[in-house]
Amino acid sequence: MSLKTKMILFSLAIGLLPLTLMGVYSVERAAASLSAQSFGQLQSVRDIKKLALEQAVEGWRREALVFAGVKEVFNALGLLRGQAMGAAKGQPLDVADPAFQDALGYVAGAFKPFVEVLGYEDALLLDDYGRVLYSHARGRELGQDLKEGPYKDCGLARLWAKALAGKGAVFSDFEAHPLDQGRPAAFVAAPVFSHTGLREGVAVLRLPQAAIHAVMTLRSGMGESGESYLVGPD
């Protein structure tokens, strides 16, 4: 190779090197910018979903307090408690008894709006002894003794005890519910007070999974493959 050719190649290399470096630098800057933009967008979506869930939780809390304060719910507690007087501790109540079934039908109007209008999966009423006196969905909880019966350690039983000991609304997180074939269930509950301020029972709403699913599957800004997850402490 002649000296002239070598000089030409050397000059080209000297000229192209800065262009190559600038190209690499530009690509890296563009990639970093796109990555930062993507993460920023994901953080925005996360914050929107977090806010939506917080607003939903606050709504559930308020509605549980309203539910527990409904006069007809308190009246239902007295009526159904009278029907359950003969039940043995730790044993389920005979919910098929015609008189008890009539009582359930009589008080159903106080619970119906919370399920059929507000969308809760169930509306339940427990007395201060842990007996489930009402389930609008007629779930297996109905008639159970959650204080001394076989389900005394389930999440609903723990929630009942917590609500009965407090003044405001309390939540139980999603966990397998043994009285519904192990399906995940979460509840919000509030104590039912008498006219003199005594705790007479606990009103419970089963949270609607569909509402949480609707928030978590919001795909705006997440592309085709984006997904969101709620992760518990366990």
C-alpha positions, 0 to 999 in steps of 0.5 A, a space after each residue: 500500500 502506497 504512502 498516499 493511500 495510507 495517508 488518505 485512509 488515516 485522514 478518513 479514520 480521523 474524520 470518521 472517529 468523532 462522527 462515530 463517537 457522536 453517533 454512539 453518544 446520541 443513541 445512548 442519550 436517546 435510549 436513556 431518555 426513552 427509558 426515563 420517559 417510560 418509567 415516568 409514565 409507569 410511575 404516573 399510572 401507578 400513582 393514578 391506580 394507587 389514588 383510585 384504590 385509596 378513594 375506593 377504600 375510603 368509600 367502603 369505609 364510609 359505606 360500612 359506617 352508614 350500613 352499621 348505622 341504619 336503623 332497620 339494620 339495628 332492628 333486624 339484629 334484635 329480631 334475628 337474635 330472638 330467633 337464634 336464642 335456642 342455638 347451642 354455642 359453637 354449633 350452627 343455627 338451624 337456618 332452614 327453620 321456617 320462622 327464621 326464614 320468614 324473619 330473614 325475608 322480613 329484614 332483607 330490605 335493609 340489606 338489599 341496597 348494599 348488594 344490589 345497588 352499591 355492588 358488594 358481594 354480600 352484606 352480613 350481620 353478626 351479633 355480639 356473641 359472634 353468631 352470623 344472623 344474616 347473609 344477603 347472599 345466603 352464604 355458608 356463613 349464615 348461622 355460624 358461631 364465629 366465636 366458638 365454632 369451627 371457623 373461629 380462626 378465619 379472617 371473618 371471625 378475626 374481623 368481627 372481634 376487631 370491629 366489636 372492640 372498636 368504634 370505626 370501620 375496620 378491614 380484613 385483607 384478601 385471604 382464602 375464605 373457608 366458608 366460600 370454598 377457599 375463594 379469596 375474600 376481603 371484608 369491611 366491618 363496623 360495630 352496630 350500636 344501640 340507642 344508648 351507645 352499647 355495642 350490640 353487633 357488627 355489620 359486615 360488607 364483603 368487598 367487590 373483587 370486580 371493582 378492584 379488578 377494574 382499577 388494576 386492569 386499567 391499561 391506559 399508558 401501559 401498552 399491550 404488555 403492561 400489567 399491575 399487581 397488588 402485593 400483600 405483606 406475605 
